[in-house]
Amino acid sequence: MAVGIAYTYPYAQVIYLRWSPGHVAWPAAGLALVTLAAGLSLVSLLAMGRLFGIRPALRGLVTSGPYRLVRHPMYLSYVLADIGYNLQEWNCVTLLLVLIGWASLVYRIQAEERVLSRHPEWSAYVALVRYRLFPGLW
């Protein structure tokens, strides 16, 4: 269930804003964050290469590129994009959708890390890259 939510809530935001326009906050900053997020997403995908998959599975361990800074840079790109989109246009429903989406991301991170913990190099990687999503926070 969380996998579906994690990948669909941005589309729900766009659809909802077509029905009920939101408020503009800071479009230029929003665009900058969305652009940064797209770049981080691309770099993360390139670092993963053939190890990318939709469902959590033990395909290997990526430790290069942005994975040297946080353990889940792809999900960090989702969070940055969400903030960016909502700076461009938001309302109470889009904020609620984002919070539900972020909760599903936390669930997915925990599920992925349960699977990845079976990798023989996982402990060393976790010791080296302490943060899951936000450097210095979590």
C-alpha positions in Angstrom: 0.0 0.0 0.0 2.7 2.5 0.9 4.5 1.9 -2.4 1.4 3.0 -4.3 1.0 6.1 -2.1 4.6 7.0 -2.4 4.4 7.2 -6.2 0.9 8.6 -6.7 0.4 11.5 -4.3 2.1 14.1 -6.5 -0.3 13.3 -9.3 -3.2 13.6 -6.9 -1.9 17.1 -6.0 -1.9 18.2 -9.6 -5.4 16.8 -10.2 -6.8 18.4 -7.1 -5.3 21.8 -7.9 -7.1 21.6 -11.3 -10.4 21.3 -9.3 -9.6 23.8 -6.5 -6.9 26.3 -7.3 -4.4 27.0 -4.5 -2.3 29.9 -3.2 0.9 31.0 -4.7 3.8 31.2 -2.2 7.2 31.7 -3.8 7.2 30.4 -7.4 10.8 31.1 -8.2 12.1 29.2 -5.1 9.6 26.4 -5.9 11.0 26.1 -9.4 14.5 26.1 -8.1 13.7 23.3 -5.7 11.9 21.2 -8.3 14.9 21.6 -10.6 17.3 20.6 -7.9 15.1 17.6 -7.1 15.0 16.5 -10.7 18.8 16.7 -10.9 19.2 14.8 -7.6 16.7 12.2 -8.8 18.6 11.7 -12.1 22.0 11.4 -10.4 20.5 8.9 -7.9 19.1 6.8 -10.7 22.4 6.8 -12.6 24.2 5.8 -9.4 21.8 2.9 -8.9 22.0 1.7 -12.5 20.6 -1.8 -12.8 20.0 -2.1 -9.1 16.9 0.1 -9.4 13.6 -1.6 -8.7 10.1 -0.7 -7.7 9.8 -3.2 -4.9 12.3 -3.5 -2.1 14.7 -6.4 -2.8 18.3 -7.2 -2.1 19.8 -6.4 -5.5 23.0 -5.0 -4.2 24.2 -1.9 -2.3 24.8 1.4 -3.8 27.4 3.5 -2.0 28.6 6.0 -4.6 27.3 9.3 -5.8 24.7 10.9 -3.6 24.5 7.6 -1.6 27.7 8.7 0.1 25.8 11.6 1.7 22.4 10.0 2.6 21.1 6.5 2.3 18.0 7.4 0.3 18.8 10.4 -1.9 16.0 9.5 -4.4 13.4 10.0 -1.6 15.1 13.2 -0.6 14.5 14.4 -4.2 10.8 13.6 -3.7 10.7 15.7 -0.5 12.5 18.6 -2.2 10.1 18.4 -5.2 7.1 18.3 -2.9 8.2 21.5 -1.2 9.0 23.1 -4.5 5.6 22.2 -6.0 3.8 23.6 -2.9 5.8 26.8 -3.0 4.5 27.3 -6.6 0.8 26.5 -5.6 -0.7 25.0 -2.5 -3.8 24.5 -0.5 -4.8 22.5 2.6 -5.5 19.4 0.6 -2.2 19.4 -1.2 -0.4 19.8 2.1 -2.4 16.9 3.5 -1.5 14.8 0.5 2.2 15.7 1.0 2.1 14.7 4.6 0.5 11.3 3.8 3.1 10.8 1.0 5.9 11.6 3.4 4.5 9.1 5.9 4.5 6.5 3.2 8.1 7.4 2.3 9.2 6.8 6.0 7.4 3.4 5.9 9.1 2.5 2.6 12.5 3.6 3.9 12.1 1.3 6.9 10.9 -1.6 4.7 13.9 -1.1 2.4 16.4 -1.0 5.2 15.0 -4.2 6.7 15.7 -5.9 3.3 19.1 -4.1 2.8 20.2 -5.1 6.4 20.8 -8.6 5.1 23.6 -7.3 2.8 27.0 -8.2 4.2 28.3 -4.6 3.8 25.2 -2.9 5.2 26.6 -2.4 8.7 29.7 -0.7 7.4 27.7 1.4 5.1 25.3 2.5 7.9 28.3 3.4 10.0 29.8 5.5 7.2 26.5 7.1 6.0 24.6 7.8 9.2 21.6 9.6 7.8 18.7 8.1 5.9 17.2 11.2 4.3 18.3 14.5 5.8 22.0 15.1 6.5 22.4 16.0 10.2 18.8 15.1 11.0 17.5 11.6 10.1 
